[in-house]
Amino acid sequence: MTQSTELDAEDRKIITLARSARARNGVPEGAAVRDETGRTYVAGTVALESLRLSALQTAVAMAVASGAKSLEAAAVVSEAADVSDADRAAVRDLGGPATPVLLAGPDATVRARVTAG
């Protein structure tokens, strides 16, 4: 287990943003990604009849749609025990296999730090 105090300020920021998106929208997951310029993109789970995206997939899509060329880091706040393969693939597609992905619980405690690879 990694305490959020062990993270740098930028990683704490994306976890806080992801947590806020989850709470504000009342969705199962919140996510945030940071692009190569330091811009952040925040999203929640999309669960429409015709479209289903995880919060992390939505955040990556928002970054792509806004012109991001790469990702520095990603964070997801969820009750899930691990980061799904589909979420890691979305981050990998834009950021590459070494991009760090943080998984935090609803209390913002980091439970896992993996790479997109």
N, C-alpha and C positions, 0 to 999 in steps of 0.2 A: 504494500500500500504506500502511496506517495502522498504526503500532505501538500496542500496547495501552497504552503509557505516555502516549500522547496523549489517551487517553479519560479522562473523569471517573470517579470512584470507583464510582459506581452502574452505569455501563456496563461497567467492568471486572468488577464483581461478577456481572452477568448472563452475561457471557462465561465466567467461571470456573465458574458453576453449570451452564451448558450443557455445557461441556467435561467436567465431572465426571459429569453424567448420561450422556453418551456413553460415557465410559470405564467407569463403574460397571456399566452395563447391557449393554455390549458391542454397542451398536447403531450403525448408520451415522451417525446424527445425534443431537445433543443440542440442546435449545433452552431458553430462559428468556424470560419476559416480565415486565415490571414494570407494575403497574396504577396508576391515578390516586392511590392512597393510599400507594404505595411498596411494596406487597406483591409478592413474586415467586412465579412458578409455573414449575416446572421439569419437563421431560418428555423422553422419548426417543422414537424411532421406534416406532410400533405396526404390527406386521406379523402379523396373525392371518389365518387363512383367510377369515374373514367380515368383517374390518375392517382397512383400511389407512389410516394417518394418518402424515403426516410429524411430526417432533418439534415443529416450530413450530405446526402445526395442533393437536396434542395439548395443547401449553402454552396456546394460546388457549382451547381448549375447557375446560381446567381453570380458567382465569381466569373464564370465563363461568359455569361451574357453581358457582364460589365466590362469585359475586355482583359481580364487577368490572363497572364501568360504562364504563371506558375503559382505554386503554393509554398509557403514557408512552414505552416503548421495547421492542424485541424483539431477541433475539440467537439465532443458530443457529451451531453448530459442526459443520462437515461438510467432506468432500472436494470437494463440489460447487463448480463455477466461479461460480455465481450463485444468487440467491434465486429460487425458482420463482414463477411467477405465482400459483399456488394458495396458496402460503405468504403472499405479499404480500396477497392478497385476504382471507385469514383475519385478518391483522393489521389491515387497512383496515376490515373489518366492525366490529371492536370499537374500534379506536383512531383511525380516520380516516386520510385520505390522507397527512397530514404525519408520521405516526408513523415514527420512524427504525427501520430494521432493519439490524442489524450481521451480517455474515457473516464468521466466523473459521475458520481452518483448525484442524486438531487440535492444533497448537502454540500456539493462542490468538492468532496474528497475524491482525489484522483485514485481510481482503482486499477487502471492499466495505462501503460505507455507503450504503444506498439509503433511499427512503421507501416506505411502503406504497402510495402513490398510484399 
